[in-house]
Amino acid sequence: MSAEQFKTEKSSNLGNLKLNNFPLQQKLEEIWNTKIQIRNDGKCAALAEKKFGSLKEYQNCIFLNIGTGIGGAVFLER
């Protein structure tokens, strides 16, 4: 799912779920009556490590996620 598709809250393809142009964020917000944010697994893993895990002691660091794809994050404290 591209960044542009996240902005429009539509997905062109939800991988193994085989859903095309499905408004996932909107549907989840309706079900749980709360604001929902959708992010990819690499970004979520990086944010979790920075806040709770092995990266919380570092101001400047790089996180790489290698799974079904490759993703990551760079944290720079100015």
Summary of the structure (lengths in Angstrom):
residues: 78
radius of gyration: 15.0
end to end distance: 30.2
largest distance: 42.0
contacts: 162
relative contact order: 0.13
helix: 37%
strand: 18%
